[in-house]
Each structure stands twice: as structure tokens, then as C-alpha cells.
């Protein structure tokens, strides 16, 4: 019954090395505002959309109303990082190709803007694998709402409850679970692993 299961892959950890780009950008903003940036701060932001990330930083910095400006700065810095290129994670292409050969449709469901996703997939040499790519700017509510995954499954003509999501963040896991999908966790940081095990 393998053909009844759809793999919906997120663009965060399971397919390309984008989290490091986000981390460098986030750390730069924290330093600009006089704060260190460690694993506990990463957990505030990992998996968030630009808008929610900006609001989270504004709250942490004690700057009410600064969320949109911080989100815009984060977008600019992440774009600079991604423009330098990102690589595919080990085994990502092999996994995608195996699923496709078995007739299992796959998609990207990412909390990032489309231009970020397109740049990451292109530089990682993975763009040819996905005909369905759903990004934060394609839905009304980004993760942790289920919209991204529900939309991806609909475009694949797949039932969410018969589909699998690979996720690297609590935000993404919540989104996939809300969509009634089976979730495989692929943590991108040691702190995420520790929290999952606690």
C-alpha cells in the first residue's frame, strides 16, 4: 500500500541546508540589539514565518510594534545568505528520487517566502524534483496553522491522514499534526532533540 502514502517534505531541514543561513541572520539581529544568540534563542525562532519571527524578536527585545521592521531586516539578511547558495542535505535527493520512482507524489510545504524556497532548491540542485511547492505567501495562515500542508495535499490529490511530513521544528510538527498527517521529526539543532526527548 505504499502508493497510498504521500510524502510532503518541508524545505527547512529535510532537503537543503537553509537553517544555517537563518541562524546567521538571526544572530546578527540579536547582536545588533545587544543580545547574545544561543540555542535557547534559536528555539524562539526556528520554524517560524518571517512575520511571526519578527514579532518574537520584538517581544524578546522589549520593542512593541517593531515586529514588521525586524521581519523586514531578517528577510534582507536571510536573502543575502541564501544568495550565496545552499547545499542539499545528505540523502535528500536519493530519498526524493526513491519516492518518485515508487509513484509516491512529493511536495515542499515551507514557512519561508517563495523566493527563498526557489533560491534554496535551485542552488541545492533539487528544483527539478518538485512539481508542487507551497510557501508561506501562498496561504492565509502560515505554520503552525495546517494551511500549508492541507494545501500541499490538496494539490497532490492526497489525503492528509495518508500522508507523511518531514519536520525539523515544533512549529512545523504542530502544523502537520493539525493537518492530521503522520510526522517524522528531523531536528535541525541539538536543543530541538533535547526538547523532543524531555
N, C-alpha and C positions, 0 to 999 in steps of 0.2 A: 504493500500500500504506500510505497514511497512517493508515488506520483500525487497522492492526496495531500502531501505536506508541502507548503510553500516556504521558502527561506527569504525572509526580509532582512537584509543586512543594513545596519546603520553605518554612516560614513565616519563615525568617530574612531573607535579603535579597530573594529574587526577587519577593515580593509586597507586603511592607509594611516601613515604616521602624521596625523594632524594635531594631536593633543599637545605635542611639544611646542608647536607654533603658538597655540592658545596660551600655554603656560608662560612662555617668554613674554608675550604681550601683557598678560595679566600681572606678571611680576613687575614689569616696567611701570604700570599704572600704580601699583601699590607703593613702589619706591618713590614715585613722583609725589605721592601724598604722605610720605614719611613713615611707611609701614614695611615691615619685613613680609616676605611671602614664603610660606612653608606649606607642608601637606595639609594642615588644618584649614588654611585659607583656600587651597585648591578645592577642598570639598564643598566650599560655599558656592563655587562657580561651575564645577565640572558638569557637563551635560546641559547647561542652561542655554537658552537662546540669548542673542545679543541684548535684547530688551530686559530680560529678567536678570542677566548678568550685570548690566548697568545699574539696575535697581539694588541688587545685592551689594555691589560695591558702595553705592551711595549710602546704604544703610550702615555698612561697616565703617565707612569713613565719617559718619555723622554729618552727611551733607544732603539734607532733604531737598528733593527737587532736582538733584544733579544726575539722576539716572540716565536720561536721554543723552546728555553730553558725555558721560562716561561710556555709554554704549557706543556712541559715535567714535570716540577715541579708541576704544577697544577694536572696533571694526577696522579702523585705519591701520592699527598696528598688526592685527592678525593678517590683513590683506598683504601687508609688506612681507610678513613671514612666509605666507603661502606662495607669494610670487616667486620666492627663491626656490620653490619646488618641495615636494614631499614624496616619500617612497612608500611602496606597498609593504604592508606587514608580511613577514614570512608566512607562506602558506595561503595567503588571501586569494591570490589568483587561482591557485590549484583547487581550493575549495569551491570557488565560484564556477570554475570550469567543470568540475565533477558534478555539481548540482545541475548545471545546464545540460550536460550530456545525458543525465538521467531524466531529463524532461521536467525538472523542478524549476519553476519560474522564480527569479530573484529580483529584488529591488533595493534601492537605497532610500532610507527614511531618516533624514538628518535634521537636527535642530539648527543647523547653520543656514545662512543665506545661499541662494543658488550659485552665485558667482564663486563663493568659497568652495562649494562642493564640486563644481565643474573644474575649478583650478586644481583641487586636490586629486580628483580622479584622473584628470589629464596628465598631470606630472607623474603620477604613480603608474601610469600605463594601464589603467583599469576602466577607462571610459567606455570601451567597446563592449564591456560585459553586461551593461545595464541599459535596458530599454525603458525602465520605469525608475524615475528619480523624483522623490517628493521632498521638498525643502520647507524650511520654516516660513518662507514668504508665500508658499502655496496654500496654506491653511489659515483658518481664523485663529486657532489656538495651538501654540507650539507645545512640545513636551513640557510638563508631564501629562498634559491632556492627551487623549488617544487619537486625535485627529490625523496626525502624520501616518500612523500605522493603519488606521481604518482606511484612509485614502489610498495608501500603497496597496493594501489588499484588494480594494475595490478595482483598482486599475489592473491588477493581475488576475481579476476574476477569481479570487481566492477567499476562502472562509477564514477569518482571523483565528478561530478556535482550532483550525487545522494548519496553522502557520507558526513559524519559528522566528523569533527576533534575537539577534546577537547584540548585546548591550554592554557598555562599559561604565555606566553611571547610574546612580539611584534614580535620577530624573528620567532616564530612558527606560529603566526597568519599570517604573511606575506607569509610564506611557504605554508600554507593551502589555502590561498586565491589565490596564484599564481597557485596552482593545481586545482582551480575552485571548491573548496569544501565549504560546509557550516561550519562555525566555531562557536563553543561555547567557550567563554572565561572562564577560571577558574584561576584567578590571584593568584600567589603564594606569593605576597608581597603587603602591603598596597599602596606602591608607584605605583605599576602597576595598581591598582584600580584607584588611583587618576588620573593617566595619561589617562586611558581609559575614565574617566568621563569628562576630561577637553576639 
